[in-house]
Amino acid sequence: MPAPDTFPRLLIAHARQRGDRPSIREKDRGIWQTHSWSDALEQVRSLACGLHTLGLRRGETVAIVGDNRPRLYWAMDAAQALGAIPVPLYQDAVAEEMAYVLANAEVRIAIVEDQEQVDKLLEVKARCPLLELIVYDDPRGLRHYDPAQLRAYEDVQAAGRDLERTHPDFFASEVERGRPSDVAIMLYTSGTTGTPKGVMLTHDNLIVTGRGGIQRERLTADEEVLAYLPMAWVGDNLFSYCQGHVAGFCVSCPESPDTVLTDIREIGPTYFFAPPRVLENLLTQVSIRMEDASRFKRWLYARCMALARRWGPDILDGKAVPLGARLGYALGDLLIYGPLRNVLGFSRIRVAYTAGEAIGPDLFRFYRSLGVNLKQLYGSTETSVFVCIQPNGQVKPESVGTPATDVEVRISESGEVQVKSPGVFRGYFRAETATAESMTPDGWFRTGDAGFFDDDGHLRIIDRARDVGRLQDGTLFAPKYLENKLKFFPFIKEAVAFGDRRAFAAAFVCIDLAAVGNWAERRHLPYTGYADLAGQHPVHDLIRSCVEQANADLAADPRLRGSQIHRFLVLHKELDADDGELTRTRKVRRGFIAEKYASLVDALYSAEPSVHVETQVRFEDGRTGLMRADLPILEANTVDLDEARKAA
């Protein structure tokens, strides 16, 4: 019997084979509510039939907006069962951003979580002429809204059950009409360099790619996964929705974004995905706790972590390690590493991935030294995520591994990474020119990343091809590499590096309010908020020490020692997606920032000791305001290149 080749068919197959096994669970008011595969199928069937009564037809798009919730995942299944195309939106996007996607995707029906999302869609409804109806899950606060524009989720399901009674074969016949080549989902790019585009991925793209990852990592139906990343991001779609459907494992949804760390500890995931920003935040929390610990505990932590950094990755990879080092590591595991993994919720992890953007090698080594099998994954929305994965036992911090199952990778003459695989998307929605530009004449997808294969056949990504440059003296300038070096320090939340065609490298730095605030409180340094704390001289000295340590590390790299950071400034505000400075996946929009803060960039390369800045910001309630500040231009010591060459 052939394997199910669409998501609704996979759902039906699991309901038959493991109907009583958990499919998805959700934490509600502190209690985990579990739904079996049979229950999930019943929920999806009634919703699909109900959406049909609302006029949803094959080929139409359906917007889905909200946090990770079973009902929203079922909405994706229901839309796909009818041959419609789910279009998840970032739940934290402002109304203006949603308006663009709703209009571009030609959405007529939206399924949303709660009043907050309903309000945003109603705000932009006039600019989205095709948007007719909003189906909501949580009814709180919606009693007095216009019922002509809204439908309750339960009411749609009730209408679906009525249709089932009169047409019991309707759902099965609609699922049967589906084809693996049909578009299964449309995900919008982050818009790092321009307008977001709708990436059309078929059932075949996702299922074949997801199955290859499952086979490579030997995943089973017994895995535990926490779905906490945005549904609009391709990573959540592949690791939670797609692979959950293919392998049959249970996916758990946290109660809220604020309870994720607690929920991770309770679930104890065995298969985990975290972008670098999540891992950075976890490390920052660990660092804050250690700063507050007793002197003995800090000393013990430092000694054990030094041992772990030296031998932990080798032990994890099964390499030969001296007996004394193994015994020392075992003791460290008892005292430090094991309790720390437990606090982070990582005690049961068999395999963990990080992707989304480049991760700093220091951050990567930290987790592997603890015994967490963290591996880098390289891919994109257009390739259904998987391009390269680090094989077990061959994990190198500087590479992203070898090509995934059925994936071909080549390096063009210009140094661009190009891909051919079953996961390569069908195209961009209503953007034939952009689709054609993304492909080579012989059918390879252009990733836009610069990289090369090392002697072991592992792919190494330098940076985005458009971002890699040269200083005036010809030194390689890779801004993402420099930024990751800085972001390893718990006191630095974001960094933006500059230097292409300049005399030297410079940077903007955003402090981590929690880490620096904790540091300031222990030194009895008063402050009123982010801007006040970021402007204090002791904080500047703290950040300078981090920059200079990063420079010392760069000096040991023959390719990048010339791009040490000479000057920097501490920004008066955090970079914010609502202000256009970050994408919704927290990627820095370097070009936008360089244009928005052009006067600050110029000041870094001038002789001026400070620069005045006025910045418009958007508050959570939608209002805008103006922030003014005088930012000092700070100098950082660099390691003499001649001394670095002698030391090397």
Rosetta blueprint (number, residue, H / E / L):
1 M L
2 P L
3 A L
4 P L
5 D L
6 T L
7 F H
8 P H
9 R H
10 L H
11 L H
12 I H
13 A H
14 H H
15 A H
16 R H
17 Q H
18 R L
19 G L
20 D L
21 R L
22 P E
23 S E
24 I E
25 R E
26 E E
27 K E
28 D E
29 R L
30 G L
31 I E
32 W E
33 Q E
34 T E
35 H E
36 S E
37 W H
38 S H
39 D H
40 A H
41 L H
42 E H
43 Q H
44 V H
45 R H
46 S H
47 L H
48 A H
49 C H
50 G H
51 L H
52 H H
53 T H
54 L L
55 G L
56 L L
57 R L
58 R L
59 G L
60 E L
61 T E
62 V E
63 A E
64 I E
65 V E
66 G L
67 D L
68 N L
69 R L
70 P H
71 R H
72 L H
73 Y H
74 W H
75 A H
76 M H
77 D H
78 A H
79 A H
80 Q H
81 A H
82 L L
83 G L
84 A L
85 I E
86 P E
87 V E
88 P E
89 L E
90 Y L
91 Q L
92 D L
93 A L
94 V L
95 A H
96 E H
97 E H
98 M H
99 A H
100 Y H
101 V H
102 L H
103 A H
104 N H
105 A L
106 E L
107 V L
108 R L
109 I E
110 A E
111 I E
112 V E
113 E L
114 D L
115 Q H
116 E H
117 Q H
118 V H
119 D H
120 K H
121 L H
122 L H
123 E H
124 V H
125 K H
126 A H
127 R H
128 C L
129 P L
130 L L
131 L L
132 E L
133 L E
134 I E
135 V E
136 Y E
137 D L
138 D L
139 P L
140 R L
141 G L
142 L L
143 R L
144 H L
145 Y L
146 D L
147 P L
148 A L
149 Q L
150 L E
151 R E
152 A E
153 Y H
154 E H
155 D H
156 V H
157 Q H
158 A H
159 A H
160 G H
161 R H
162 D H
163 L H
164 E H
165 R H
166 T H
167 H L
168 P L
169 D L
170 F H
171 F H
172 A H
173 S H
174 E H
175 V H
176 E H
177 R H
178 G L
179 R L
180 P L
181 S L
182 D L
183 V E
184 A E
185 I E
186 M E
187 L E
188 Y E
189 T L
190 S L
191 G L
192 T L
193 T L
194 G L
195 T L
196 P L
197 K L
198 G E
199 V E
200 M E
201 L E
202 T E
203 H H
204 D H
205 N H
206 L H
207 I H
208 V H
209 T H
210 G H
211 R H
212 G H
213 G H
214 I H
215 Q H
216 R H
217 E H
218 R L
219 L L
220 T L
221 A L
222 D L
223 E L
224 E E
225 V E
226 L E
227 A L
228 Y L
229 L L
230 P L
231 M L
232 A L
233 W L
234 V H
235 G H
236 D H
237 N H
238 L H
239 F H
240 S H
241 Y H
242 C H
243 Q H
244 G H
245 H H
246 V H
247 A H
248 G L
249 F L
250 C E
251 V E
252 S E
253 C E
254 P L
255 E L
256 S L
257 P H
258 D H
259 T H
260 V H
261 L H
262 T H
263 D H
264 I H
265 R H
266 E H
267 I H
268 G L
269 P L
270 T L
271 Y E
272 F E
273 F E
274 A L
275 P L
276 P H
277 R H
278 V H
279 L H
280 E H
281 N H
282 L H
283 L H
284 T H
285 Q H
286 V H
287 S H
288 I H
289 R H
290 M H
291 E H
292 D L
293 A L
294 S L
295 R H
296 F H
297 K H
298 R H
299 W H
300 L H
301 Y H
302 A H
303 R H
304 C H
305 M H
306 A H
307 L H
308 A H
309 R H
310 R H
311 W H
312 G H
313 P H
314 D H
315 I H
316 L H
317 D L
318 G L
319 K L
320 A L
321 V L
322 P L
323 L H
324 G H
325 A H
326 R H
327 L H
328 G H
329 Y H
330 A H
331 L H
332 G H
333 D H
334 L H
335 L H
336 I H
337 Y H
338 G H
339 P H
340 L H
341 R H
342 N H
343 V H
344 L H
345 G L
346 F L
347 S L
348 R L
349 I L
350 R L
351 V E
352 A E
353 Y E
354 T E
355 A L
356 G L
357 E L
358 A L
359 I L
360 G L
361 P H
362 D H
363 L H
364 F H
365 R H
366 F H
367 Y H
368 R H
369 S H
370 L L
371 G L
372 V L
373 N L
374 L E
375 K E
376 Q E
377 L E
378 Y E
379 G L
380 S L
381 T H
382 E H
383 T H
384 S L
385 V L
386 F L
387 V L
388 C E
389 I E
390 Q L
391 P L
392 N L
393 G L
394 Q L
395 V L
396 K L
397 P L
398 E L
399 S L
400 V L
401 G L
402 T E
403 P E
404 A L
405 T L
406 D L
407 V L
408 E E
409 V E
410 R E
411 I E
412 S L
413 E L
414 S L
415 G L
416 E E
417 V E
418 Q E
419 V E
420 K E
421 S L
422 P L
423 G L
424 V L
425 F L
426 R L
427 G E
428 Y E
429 F L
430 R L
431 A L
432 E H
433 T H
434 A H
435 T H
436 A H
437 E H
438 S L
439 M E
440 T L
441 P L
442 D L
443 G L
444 W L
445 F E
446 R E
447 T E
448 G E
449 D E
450 A E
451 G E
452 F E
453 F E
454 D L
455 D L
456 D L
457 G L
458 H L
459 L E
460 R E
461 I E
462 I E
463 D E
464 R E
465 A L
466 R L
467 D L
468 V L
469 G E
470 R E
471 L L
472 Q L
473 D L
474 G L
475 T L
476 L E
477 F E
478 A L
479 P H
480 K H
481 Y H
482 L H
483 E H
484 N H
485 K H
486 L H
487 K H
488 F L
489 F L
490 P L
491 F L
492 I E
493 K E
494 E E
495 A E
496 V E
497 A E
498 F E
499 G L
500 D L
501 R L
502 R L
503 A L
504 F L
505 A E
506 A E
507 A E
508 F E
509 V E
510 C E
511 I E
512 D L
513 L H
514 A H
515 A H
516 V H
517 G H
518 N H
519 W H
520 A H
521 E H
522 R H
523 R L
524 H L
525 L L
526 P L
527 Y L
528 T L
529 G L
530 Y H
531 A H
532 D H
533 L H
534 A H
535 G L
536 Q L
537 H H
538 P H
539 V H
540 H H
541 D H
542 L H
543 I H
544 R H
545 S H
546 C H
547 V H
548 E H
549 Q H
550 A H
551 N H
552 A H
553 D H
554 L H
555 A H
556 A L
557 D L
558 P L
559 R L
560 L L
561 R H
562 G H
563 S H
564 Q L
565 I E
566 H E
567 R E
568 F E
569 L E
570 V E
571 L L
572 H L
573 K L
574 E L
575 L L
576 D L
577 A H
578 D H
579 D H
580 G L
581 E L
582 L E
583 T L
584 R L
585 T L
586 R L
587 K L
588 V E
589 R L
590 R H
591 G H
592 F H
593 I H
594 A H
595 E H
596 K H
597 Y L
598 A H
599 S H
600 L H
601 V H
602 D H
603 A H
604 L H
605 Y L
606 S L
607 A L
608 E L
609 P L
610 S E
611 V E
612 H E
613 V E
614 E E
615 T E
616 Q E
617 V E
618 R E
619 F L
620 E L
621 D L
622 G L
623 R L
624 T E
625 G E
626 L E
627 M E
628 R E
629 A E
630 D E
631 L E
632 P E
633 I L
634 L E
635 E E
636 A L
637 N L
638 T L
639 V L
640 D L
641 L H
642 D H
643 E H
644 A H
645 R H
646 K H
647 A H
648 A L
